[in-house]
Amino acid sequence: MDNPKPAHPAGTRAPRSDTRPDYYFRALALWPRLEPMRLSRVRRDPRRVAALISQRTILPRESILALLGAPQEGGKKSPARD
């Protein structure tokens, strides 16, 4: 009977599949002078990414989240324009 090879060599783990969006590249594209190492630690939490970015800009966090394409908290909708 043939034993199939394991998908990963002994002692290694399978890569985790994370379904949360990664805001790392979008943030670096918009703010290229961000520190990549600091950004990589918070890359999947849009609030923490916005907090890091807000240290370098005068934009409010809500605007930063909108630029990153993060979902709005509490289902808030922008006011309709006349």
Beta strands, then each sheet from edge to edge (+ up, - down):
end
